[in-house]
Amino acid sequence: MNKVLLILPSVQPSSLIRLFNLLGIDYEVAYFTDNLQTPQGNFAWNNDTAIRNYFKQYQAVLVGFEVSNLTFQSIRQRAFRWLSWNDSDDPPVFYLGVYPRSGNPDFTTPADFPIILPDPSNPSATSFSYAMGGNFRSTANLRVRLHRESQELYTSAANFLLSSTGPAALYLLDMAKHTALGSQGEILATPVSEDISFPPNAVLAYRYKNRYLMPIGGHQHSSWLNSEPMNGPFWVFYALKLAGITPRYRLPLFLVMDDALMLYFMPAGNPAGVPTFAQFARIGYETYRYLAEEFYPRTGCPMICGLLTGGRYRSNYSEHWKLVREQQWNSQPLDSETHNYILQWHDLLVRYHQSALPCTIHDHSIELRANRTHSNFVRHSDTGFPHAAPNDVPITRGNTVIRASAYTGTVPAGARERIIDGERYYEWNFSAASGTGTTISSITPNNIYAARLMWETAVAEMRALGFPDAHGGEENRLLISPNGFTGDVPVWRALREIGYQAVRMSPRRSVHTPPDTNPVSFVRAFEGLHFLGTLHMDFAQSFDITLGLFYPGYPNHSAVGYYGADVSGDVSDIWNTDRPTAARRAYRRIIGAVSNLWLQSVFGERVMMTHPNVCLGWADPADPTRPFDPNDPRVSINFLLEVAWNMEKIVNVLYPYLKFGTVKEYVAMRERVLAE
C-alpha cells in the first residue's frame, strides 16, 4: 500500500495534485467543506468511526496545504479530532499549515499532547512570532535544523500567522510533556538562532505518536498556471519522506544562466565597491570553473548558458562576439587583463559545453517574434550550411502548395518538398527569395523558410565561436528565448529541426503591439517542443549590477530591495550600526526565498533563471568562490553559489524525490504526464 490521501482546502485545480502525478505517487483527494468530501462519499466531521476506518486504506494522510492565521477559526481545525487515533493500523496524519488553536469546540486535544495550543487572546505566551511583513515568500524564511538528518538549511517556514499579514509564528513545546512521551514524541525540526534568538522550546515540526505537525512555506504564484500556488514544497516533500512514501520518479532540477558571458553597466552615481571589469570577469570565470569542476561532478547539476549571439553579423545585443573576438564592451575597447579573463571564461564554456555548462542560443537580434519584419538582415556565408550566402533560397511561403499523394504531374523546377503533420507536400511559386548576397533587405520569419535561414545564422555563429552544436549535446537541448518571446509554428518547427526540445519563455499572449503576438500552445508543447516558463533568480531590480544584500541609497540594486525583504526597516535601519545582524537577517530571508522559488520548477512548468551581473556582481573580487561571511565589512556574497550550496543540501535531504538533472529528463517528465 503506497497510496496517499490528500485533504485539500477547496475544490479547485491544485499544483499539489500535479506534484503527485509527476512523482508517480498514487493518491486520492478529499476536500474540507461542512463535511469531509471523499471519493467514497461525504462524512460528517463527528463521524469518527467512519472517517477512521476510511483512512486505514492509505499509507498516509496529508492535511491542509495553506497558511492559516490565528484570528480565523477554520473548519480545517476539525482535523485535530484525529490526534488520538494512534493504533498500529492507523496511518500517520500530517498537518501542513493547519494548527490546533485553543478554544475551538470542534476538538479536544489529548492530555499528553505537548504542543502549547496557540491562544488568539494571548499569542505571545502561547507561540513565538518573528517579523515577516506583507511578503510571506520573501521574509518568512529561516535556518532550519532537521534533527533526523543532523542537517541545517534555509527554507520557508512558519506554523501559522498571527494575522493575515503576519507576523509568522512557531509552536512552543511543553517540555515536561515532551519528555514524558519518550519515544512517542519527537522533535523533527527547529529554528536556528542567527539574527533572531529563539526560545529553547520553539519547534517547527513535531511528531506526536503517529501524528505530525508540520510547518508550511511561502510560494511564487503565476495565474497562467491555471492552478493555485504551491505552499511550502519543501515541507510537502519532507512529509512524504517521513511517511516512507516511495515515488516512481525523481524530479530533475537544473539552472539557466541568461546572457551567460557579459560584463555590467555602472549604476548612476558610481557607488563605491563595484568591481572593475577585470575583477568581474575573474569572478565570472572562477565561479563557472567552480561549478564545472567541483559542483557539477559532485551533484550532476548543469547550468544551461544562453549566449548573446548576433554580434558577428549585427550591431544590437552583440555582447558575446564583441567581448570574445573584438575585445569590446558597449562599443568601448577592453583592457588586456579583462580580455584575458573573458577568453578564459569563454574557453571554459567551450570545454564544458556538453556536460556542466551546455551553451545555447540567446539571440536578441532575432528574437522569437514570427511577425516581426527585419530590414537589411545579415546572414552568414559559412560553408556546409544550406541557407548560407551565396545560396539563393526562398524566404516566403509558396503560392502553390499541394499534397504529394494528390499530384500526378511533373514537379516544377524550384519546388520544395515539405512534411506537414506527417504528410508530404510540394510547394512552389515563391514570391521572394534571399538572393545571393549576405544582406537581405526584408525578411519576416512567419514561414518555415525565413525561420530556417535566420536561426541557421545563429547556429553558424555558435560554430564559429568553437561550439560543436547550438544546444549542449544530447542532454540539454533548451533554447533560451530573448525577452520571453516564443515565436509561432514556423519558428517552432525550425527550432525542432535544429534539435531543440524546449524553449524557455514567458507565457504572455502579446506584448505591447499586435506585431509582437506571442502564442503559446495550450498544453505548452508542440510537436515535441516544450515551452517552459521562467522563475527569476535575480538579486537586483535594476539590470546594471547587484550591489549585494543591501546598499544604502540603492534599493533597486540590492537583493533586499528586489525581494521586498526589509521589514519595517529591520535591515536598512541597522545596516550601518549592526551590519553583521542585518546581513544575517537579509541572507536568511533571501537564500530561503530563492531556494523555495527554485523548488517551484519541479512542477514541470517553469525553469530557474538568473543573469551573471545580478547574481555575481558582489562576490569577493579577491576570492570569488568563498562562502558568505556576515562579519565581512563589505558583506561580499556570491549569490549563485550560496543558493546552489543550499539547494545541494535540500536535494540531499529530499533525495528520494528530487535530483539534479538535465533538460532531457525534464522534458521526459512533462511528456509522461501529458501522455497520462
MARLOMAR-380479 format. One record per residue (C-alpha): z, y, x. Coordinates in steps of 0.25 Angstrom, whole numbers, padded with zeros to 4 digits, always signed. Example, Ala and Ser with C-alpha at 12.3 -4.5 7.8 and 13.67 -1.06 7.14 Angstrom:
BEGIN
+0031-0018+0049+0029-0004+0055
This chain:
BEGIN
+0000+0000+0000-0005+0013+0007-0006+0022-0005+0000+0035-0007+0003+0043-0020+0001+0058-0019+0009+0066-0029+0002+0080-0029+0006+0093-0035-0006+0095-0045-0019+0088-0049-0029+0095-0040-0038+0091-0029-0030+0089-0017-0032+0089-0002-0021+0079-0001-0030+0069-0008-0041+0072+0001-0032+0069+0013-0028+0055+0007-0043+0052+0005-0046+0056+0019-0035+0047+0025-0039+0035+0016-0025+0034+0010-0024+0028-0004-0017+0037-0013-0015+0041-0028-0012+0055-0033-0001+0059-0043+0002+0073-0048+0014+0081-0051+0014+0086-0066+0024+0085-0077+0023+0070-0074+0019+0063-0062+0004+0061-0064-0001+0048-0057-0013+0039-0057-0005+0029-0065-0001+0039-0076+0010+0050-0077+0024+0048-0074+0036+0057-0079+0044+0062-0068+0056+0056-0073+0050+0042-0074+0056+0038-0061+0053+0023-0062+0039+0024-0065+0036+0034-0054+0044+0026-0044+0036+0013-0048+0023+0021-0047+0026+0026-0033+0028+0011-0028+0013+0009-0027+0012+0019-0016+0015+0019-0001+0020+0034-0002+0021+0045-0012+0017+0059-0007+0022+0071-0016+0020+0086-0016+0010+0092-0006+0013+0106-0010+0022+0117-0004+0034+0119-0014+0043+0131-0015+0058+0131-0019+0056+0141-0030+0047+0131-0038+0053+0119-0045+0041+0110-0045+0039+0097-0053+0036+0091-0039+0051+0090-0036+0052+0079-0047+0047+0070-0036+0060+0071-0029+0065+0061-0041+0059+0051-0031+0069+0053-0020+0078+0041-0023+0067+0031-0024+0069+0024-0011+0068+0009-0013+0059+0001-0003+0047+0001-0013+0048+0016-0016+0037+0023-0008+0040+0035+0000+0038+0048-0006+0034+0061+0002+0037+0074-0003+0028+0085+0003+0031+0099+0000+0040+0095-0013+0054+0098-0011+0067+0093-0019+0072+0107-0024+0087+0107-0029+0090+0110-0043+0078+0102-0048+0082+0094-0060+0070+0084-0059+0076+0076-0048+0089+0073-0041+0090+0070-0026+0098+0058-0021+0112+0061-0016+0108+0057-0002+0095+0066-0001+0097+0074+0012+0087+0086+0009+0095+0098+0004+0087+0102-0009+0081+0116-0008+0088+0125-0017+0080+0137-0023+0093+0145-0025+0098+0143-0010+0086+0139-0001+0092+0144+0012+0103+0134+0011+0094+0122+0006+0082+0123+0015+0077+0130+0027+0066+0140+0026+0057+0147+0036+0047+0158+0036+0033+0155+0030+0027+0167+0024+0016+0166+0014+0007+0158+0022+0012+0144+0022+0001+0138+0030+0003+0147+0042+0018+0149+0042+0025+0136+0037+0023+0128+0050+0034+0122+0058+0036+0114+0071+0040+0101+0065+0047+0089+0071+0043+0075+0066+0055+0066+0068+0048+0053+0067+0037+0057+0077+0046+0065+0086+0035+0076+0086+0034+0091+0083+0023+0098+0078+0019+0110+0070+0015+0109+0055+0016+0116+0042+0029+0112+0035+0039+0116+0024+0046+0108+0014+0045+0119+0003+0045+0134+0002+0056+0143-0003+0046+0151-0012+0031+0151-0014+0029+0160-0002+0040+0153+0007+0047+0152+0016+0045+0138+0019+0057+0129+0018+0062+0116+0024+0072+0105+0019+0086+0105+0024+0094+0091+0026+0108+0088+0022+0110+0081+0036+0122+0073+0031+0114+0067+0020+0102+0064+0030+0112+0058+0040+0118+0049+0029+0104+0044+0025+0102+0037+0038+0088+0031+0039+0085+0035+0025+0084+0049+0029+0074+0054+0040+0071+0068+0045+0056+0068+0047+0052+0082+0051+0060+0094+0055+0056+0108+0059+0057+0112+0073+0064+0125+0076+0056+0135+0084+0056+0149+0078+0064+0144+0067+0078+0138+0068+0078+0127+0058+0091+0121+0054+0094+0107+0059+0093+0101+0045+0079+0107+0042+0069+0096+0039+0055+0095+0035+0052+0081+0032+0063+0071+0028+0063+0056+0023+0074+0053+0013+0073+0038+0012+0058+0036+0008+0056+0050+0002+0050+0060+0012+0052+0075+0010+0040+0082+0018+0036+0096+0021+0023+0102+0017+0014+0111+0025+0004+0123+0023-0011+0122+0020-0024+0128+0022-0032+0130+0009-0046+0132+0006-0050+0132-0009-0064+0126-0005-0058+0113-0002-0056+0110-0017-0042+0105-0014-0028+0110-0014-0023+0113+0000-0016+0102+0008-0002+0106+0011+0004+0101+0024-0006+0090+0028+0003+0086+0040+0015+0082+0031+0006+0074+0022+0001+0066+0034+0015+0065+0039+0020+0060+0025+0009+0049+0026+0013+0045+0039+0028+0044+0035+0023+0035+0023+0015+0026+0032+0002+0028+0025-0009+0023+0033-0022+0031+0031-0036+0024+0032-0041+0036+0040-0036+0046+0050-0041+0061+0048-0048+0068+0060-0045+0082+0065-0053+0090+0075-0054+0105+0079-0066+0114+0078-0068+0126+0088-0077+0137+0083-0084+0145+0094-0079+0135+0104-0082+0143+0116-0080+0158+0115-0072+0170+0120-0066+0180+0111-0067+0195+0107-0055+0204+0111-0047+0210+0099-0047+0225+0097-0036+0232+0106-0037+0221+0117-0024+0214+0115-0016+0210+0127-0016+0196+0132-0030+0192+0127-0036+0182+0137-0048+0186+0146-0061+0180+0143-0059+0171+0155-0045+0167+0151-0050+0164+0136-0062+0156+0142-0052+0148+0150-0043+0146+0138-0055+0140+0130-0059+0131+0142-0045+0126+0145-0042+0123+0130-0054+0116+0127-0053+0108+0140-0039+0104+0136-0044+0100+0122-0055+0092+0128-0048+0085+0140-0034+0084+0135-0032+0086+0120-0045+0078+0115-0042+0066+0124-0028+0065+0118-0031+0068+0104-0046+0066+0101-0047+0080+0094-0061+0086+0096-0063+0101+0095-0077+0104+0090-0082+0116+0096-0092+0125+0090-0101+0132+0100-0107+0146+0097-0121+0142+0098-0133+0152+0096-0131+0161+0109-0142+0154+0116-0153+0160+0106-0146+0171+0098-0136+0182+0100-0126+0181+0089-0114+0172+0091-0118+0167+0104-0105+0165+0112-0106+0151+0118-0120+0152+0124-0117+0166+0129-0104+0162+0135-0109+0150+0142-0123+0153+0146-0124+0168+0147-0109+0172+0151-0107+0182+0139-0097+0184+0128-0100+0195+0118-0112+0199+0125-0104+0202+0138-0104+0195+0151-0093+0185+0155-0085+0185+0168-0087+0173+0177-0073+0168+0174-0075+0168+0159-0088+0162+0160-0083+0151+0169-0073+0147+0159-0084+0148+0148-0092+0138+0156-0081+0128+0158-0077+0129+0143-0092+0126+0139-0093+0115+0149-0080+0109+0142-0087+0109+0129-0099+0102+0134-0091+0092+0141-0083+0088+0129-0093+0090+0119-0093+0076+0114-0078+0074+0114-0067+0084+0113-0076+0097+0112-0088+0094+0103-0097+0106+0102-0105+0110+0091-0114+0122+0086-0107+0134+0080-0119+0144+0079-0117+0158+0073-0131+0162+0075-0136+0151+0066-0124+0149+0056-0125+0139+0045-0132+0148+0034-0144+0142+0029-0149+0154+0022-0147+0164+0034-0161+0168+0040-0161+0170+0055-0170+0180+0061-0176+0178+0075-0169+0165+0077-0170+0160+0091-0171+0145+0092-0171+0137+0105-0182+0131+0113-0175+0119+0120-0184+0106+0121-0181+0094+0113-0178+0101+0100-0187+0101+0088-0185+0115+0084-0185+0122+0097-0195+0132+0101-0207+0131+0102-0207+0121+0091-0213+0127+0078-0204+0121+0067-0202+0124+0052-0191+0134+0049-0192+0133+0033-0194+0123+0023-0207+0117+0020-0214+0122+0007-0219+0108+0005-0209+0096+0004-0212+0082-0001-0205+0069-0001-0212+0060+0009-0212+0048-0001-0220+0056-0011-0230+0062-0001-0243+0054+0001-0252+0063+0009-0253+0067+0024-0241+0075+0028-0245+0089+0032-0245+0093+0047-0231+0100+0050-0224+0093+0039-0209+0090+0041-0202+0077+0037-0188+0079+0031-0178+0069+0026-0170+0075+0014-0159+0067+0007-0165+0055+0013-0180+0057+0008-0191+0061+0017-0199+0073+0015-0211+0081+0020-0210+0096+0022-0221+0105+0026-0228+0119+0024-0216+0126+0031-0216+0142+0029-0210+0145+0042-0209+0139+0056-0201+0143+0069-0214+0146+0077-0214+0142+0092-0204+0153+0097-0189+0153+0099-0187+0165+0089-0189+0162+0074-0190+0175+0066-0183+0170+0054-0176+0157+0050-0167+0152+0039-0160+0138+0040-0162+0135+0025-0171+0124+0029-0169+0112+0038-0180+0117+0048-0173+0130+0051-0160+0124+0051-0164+0113+0061-0170+0124+0070-0158+0133+0070-0148+0123+0073-0156+0116+0083-0155+0129+0091-0140+0128+0091-0141+0113+0095-0150+0117+0107-0140+0127+0111-0129+0117+0112-0138+0108+0120-0141+0120+0129-0126+0122+0131-0125+0108+0136-0121+0100+0124-0128+0087+0121-0127+0090+0106-0122+0100+0096-0111+0093+0090-0102+0086+0100-0107+0072+0100-0106+0062+0088-0091+0064+0084-0091+0079+0081-0103+0084+0074-0098+0097+0068-0105+0110+0067-0096+0122+0067-0103+0132+0057-0102+0146+0061-0094+0155+0051-0093+0142+0042-0107+0142+0036-0113+0129+0032-0128+0131+0030-0135+0123+0020-0143+0110+0018-0153+0113+0029-0143+0117+0039-0134+0105+0036-0146+0095+0038-0149+0102+0051-0135+0100+0056-0135+0086+0052-0148+0084+0060-0141+0090+0072-0130+0080+0070-0118+0087+0063-0109+0080+0054-0101+0092+0049-0101+0107+0048-0088+0116+0050-0090+0127+0040-0083+0136+0030-0084+0132+0015-0088+0145+0009-0100+0145+0000-0106+0158+0004-0103+0169+0014-0105+0184+0011-0120+0183+0006-0129+0173+0000-0137+0170+0012-0124+0165+0018-0123+0154+0008-0115+0142+0014-0116+0130+0005-0107+0118+0007-0109+0104+0001-0098+0102-0010-0093+0089-0002-0095+0097+0011-0104+0087+0016-0120+0086+0016-0128+0074+0021-0117+0071+0031-0114+0085+0036-0100+0089+0032-0095+0103+0030-0081+0106+0036-0073+0118+0032-0064+0126+0042-0050+0127+0045-0048+0139+0055-0038+0137+0066-0039+0151+0072-0028+0160+0077-0032+0174+0074-0039+0181+0063-0047+0189+0072-0058+0181+0079-0057+0189+0092-0046+0180+0099-0032+0175+0095-0020+0183+0101-0011+0171+0099+0000+0168+0089+0003+0183+0087-0001+0196+0093+0005+0209+0089-0005+0219+0083-0016+0208+0082-0012+0200+0070-0027+0195+0067-0027+0189+0081-0015+0180+0080-0012+0167+0074-0001+0172+0067-0010+0183+0060-0021+0173+0057-0012+0163+0050-0002+0173+0044+0010+0167+0051+0018+0179+0053+0028+0178+0042+0035+0192+0039+0033+0195+0054+0041+0184+0059+0031+0182+0071+0026+0196+0073+0039+0203+0072+0046+0195+0083+0033+0193+0092+0038+0204+0102+0053+0201+0101+0054+0186+0100+0040+0181+0104+0044+0166+0106+0049+0165+0092+0037+0172+0086+0028+0163+0094+0035+0150+0090+0034+0155+0075+0020+0158+0076+0016+0146+0083+0023+0137+0073+0016+0143+0062+0002+0144+0068+0002+0130+0074+0008+0123+0062-0002+0130+0053-0015+0127+0061-0011+0113+0063-0009+0112+0048-0022+0118+0046-0029+0108+0055-0023+0097+0047-0031+0102+0035-0044+0098+0042-0041+0083+0039-0045+0085+0025-0059+0084+0029-0064+0098+0024-0061+0107+0036-0060+0107+0051-0051+0115+0060-0058+0126+0068-0054+0137+0078-0060+0147+0088-0057+0148+0103-0054+0163+0103-0044+0162+0091-0037+0149+0096-0037+0150+0111-0036+0165+0113-0021+0166+0116-0020+0154+0125-0013+0156+0139-0024+0160+0148-0017+0154+0160-0014+0141+0153-0023+0140+0141-0018+0126+0136-0003+0128+0138+0006+0126+0125+0011+0137+0117+0024+0144+0123+0031+0153+0114+0038+0160+0126+0025+0164+0132+0025+0179+0131+0010+0179+0127+0012+0167+0118-0001+0161+0123-0006+0150+0113-0018+0141+0113-0019+0139+0098-0029+0128+0099-0021+0119+0108-0008+0122+0101-0014+0117+0087-0021+0105+0094-0007+0101+0100+0000+0102+0087-0011+0095+0080-0011+0083+0090+0004+0081+0086+0000+0081+0071-0011+0071+0073-0002+0062+0081+0009+0063+0071-0001+0060+0060-0009+0050+0068-0012+0040+0056-0019+0051+0048-0025+0061+0058-0033+0061+0071-0041+0070+0079-0055+0066+0077-0070+0070+0076-0079+0077+0067-0086+0063+0065-0073+0057+0060-0070+0070+0051-0084+0068+0044-0082+0053+0042-0068+0057+0036-0075+0066+0026-0087+0057+0023-0077+0045+0020-0070+0054+0009-0083+0059+0004-0088+0045+0002-0075+0041-0005
